[in-house]
Amino acid sequence: MSISSDIQNMIKNRRKGYTLEAPFYLSPEINALDIEAIFGQHWIFVAVEPEISEPGDYIKVDIGHNSVIILRDDDMDIKAFHNVCRHRGSQLCDDAKGSVGNLVCPYHQWTYDLSGKLIHNAHMGDDFDKNIHNLKPVHVGNIAGLIFICLSDEPPADFEVMKRSMEPYIAPHQLANCKVALQEDIIENGNWKLTMENNRECYHCVANHPELLNSMYEFGFGYQPSPENAEKVQEFRDLIETEANRWATCGLPSEEIDLLDGCATAYRTQRLPLEKAGESQTMDGKVASQKLLGSFTQRNLGGLSFWTQPNSWHHFMSDHIITFCALPIDAEHTLVRTTWLVHKDAIEGVDYNIERLCEVWRATNKQDSTLVERTQRGVNSEWYEPGPYSPYTEELVEKFTNWYIQRLEATLENPEFIKKQAAANAKTVPIMVCR
């Protein structure tokens, strides 16, 4: 793709400590760059293991113009392939999810087994070599049941650092032994970066998220110290220390890890106390499912939060897990997928009620969607100009935008990208005249 000099200068001259210039949220050209440089080069969260629990189970994920199939093979391994038949390019799977014995192209019935190997193709002659026409694989990463993919030929190697750091935090919740209680998609009328910026701060929480703050302390996500909040802040700090010691005796690490900025595979985690009963992210702070996860016997284990750049956030409690995946649709629309998980043996209507399980984040998602849409409308105005981040409550937002700009800069400086851009700039399309 060809990137204009105006866009390159905007990336190079981005003002730190301020929101991005309007074209970053509006321009189809920048959105195409985001797809290539961010979603095409980095590890993207796409699913959880229980979505593909049996051999042949698959999900389809669309990232820009690319479509990927993630499936469970006959050996129970997780594989991913480009959703493109090696014959004439037809997509193999249209449905968002399903279960198959083999992957059969609807066009000419070329058939691939669950390892991606071409096993049937009619009318290609005796000399046809099946072995060079297998499905093209996509890199897969798995962190204690959270599934990531990377479209790049050479994915960032520091994924393994995140994996080693995070598995001790996530593994006790035994995500693979959960089931999906509910999955909901929202189309937010805003650029994907506005979705992520909104997620990375709680500056807006008091005014907009009454349901969420029934169980979550806003102090855990950035605040400005003042005489008015000094006593409450100290109480919160003392509570963190007390609870961290108790969680440690349960084998649950809680220390903050913040690597949201400065590395290719960027992430942050921390286990924090919850309000009221302190058990779960529900309206009364009590568990939403009576069947606890893993081998937990205590309900009040706080909430483990896990954020990854560029597109996910997750919350783990004693009784349920919530995962969030954000994917760009175009410059001004974003898919946000929320998945609620409970223990695989939990019985709906007995151990949990769907409405109670989901009411907090259903309300929060709707409120966030409105905020993102309002901001998108604002940046569309000719009077928009970048505004300053709060150093107290929006530090994580700035880390997101810093990371984003750093990754664009790295792409623009990559010799392979420079070569591709030169070729795109030099390319001319001849006009064919038929007589």
C-alpha angles and dihedrals in degrees: 000000000000119000117202121236089241091060092045091051091048090054093046095047099042110147111237118227091031136089118263126273115269097256089065087067099034112030120101086203092059091043089055089050090050090054092051102035102033110022093030097049107034140063109274123197109231113156151346127252096249089064088069102029099146134048109276095024110132143173128201121222124190118206110180108306091340123094122197132193116211113192147162112245129211091271090054091250120138115241134176130203138178107262092237128112113231091224107066102338103263116157111254100207127036100172120087090233140356147129127267140175091214134354107258122188108230091213106060101353097249103168131211128188122230091271089061094252118145106240104164134034123150128211098016098117134244095282095056112122110220092185095072093049102061119130116281110252128228122210114257129199126187125196109187091312100327109117122214130179133197123201094197121104087228109034120198107280094212089080084091090059090055091045094052092046097045104041094075089053097046104030097076089064089061096216092183088063092056132089131217108259093181140348122195132182125209124189106215116204093227144078115281091244091059088053091053095043090052090051094050097066142046096201086111097044102093093052097040114022111055092151094052093048091056086082107014127074110226089210089072092068106046133303141172113247114236139159088258095059100029095101095047092046092052090048089052092049091050090049091052091053094047094046093043089058091049093047090050090060086056092053093253117135114211107171116128118255112189116184098140093128136045103028134076096238100046126184147149134205141177137158111225135182119260128226129250109005088004094221109106147346095275135119093266098030092245125122117282092206124046090205105081122213125257113340095326117145097172121073101197099072096132123229125299111209123196124184127186132189126267108011123002149069130178140190124203122193134169093265108028146010130221122198128188128199124186121196128176117243096180136325093294105028132066134187113224114190119193121193124190116199132190134176110297091239095050112116120219111236091020108050098017144010118220095220093051092043094053106028098097098051095036088059092042093049091051092049092047091048090055092049092050091049092049090051092047089054089049096052088050088065118100086227095061117115129169113277131206124269119231108249089213106044105020102047091114091050090056090048089055094050091043090052091047094051091044091054092049090049091050090052094048089051094048110112092221092053091047089052092049092048092050090051091049091050092049095046118109126185113224118225110237118209117197120202 
